[in-house]
Amino acid sequence: MSLLEISSRVLLTFLKQVEGFRTLSDDEILGLILPMVTVMEFEKGDRIINKGSIGDTIFILFAGKISVEFEENGTKSSIELKKGSVVGEMALVSNEPRSADVISSSSVVMLILDVETFQTLMMQNWRVLRAFAGLIGHRILDAEKRNIISNK
């Protein structure tokens, strides 16, 4: 599936429901975000992100399911994510290696954004920066909640 096979209207409607894009206007998504998006397909069992690799892309799950496998407090865990989930966004704020493996649980279609280009966009548009700061903040809060629950 290519970006050309997915209409701009479908992508716009989809991205308006994704954390980090909800607060952006239609014009911002159509004019700033969509030109940077590429589409990639994965088969069930494909490794999308390798733990320890360099974080140079952000992935948005357009179709299918993925499993995020990570280690917290010495215990291996996994979370199943579905359509609309964003992974790899921590690459926006850290130069640390990827903290988890991401594996496709089904056939998957991902929208992919290059981090370097996206960071430039964030520096040029405060609304994009604010939207993704919120996404990253939610991700950190979710991790803290999991840590609190697992320590009980």
Secondary structure as GFF3:
##gff-version 3
##sequence-region A 1 152
A	DSSP	three_ten_helix	3	5	.	.	.	ID=ss1
A	DSSP	alpha_helix	8	15	.	.	.	ID=ss2
A	DSSP	alpha_helix	26	28	.	.	.	ID=ss3
A	DSSP	pi_helix	29	33	.	.	.	ID=ss4
A	DSSP	three_ten_helix	34	36	.	.	.	ID=ss5
A	DSSP	beta_strand	38	42	.	.	.	ID=ss6
A	DSSP	beta_strand	47	49	.	.	.	ID=ss7
A	DSSP	beta_strand	57	63	.	.	.	ID=ss8
A	DSSP	beta_strand	66	72	.	.	.	ID=ss9
A	DSSP	beta_strand	75	81	.	.	.	ID=ss10
A	DSSP	beta_strand	86	87	.	.	.	ID=ss11
A	DSSP	three_ten_helix	89	92	.	.	.	ID=ss12
A	DSSP	beta_strand	101	104	.	.	.	ID=ss13
A	DSSP	beta_strand	108	114	.	.	.	ID=ss14
A	DSSP	alpha_helix	115	124	.	.	.	ID=ss15
A	DSSP	alpha_helix	126	150	.	.	.	ID=ss16
###
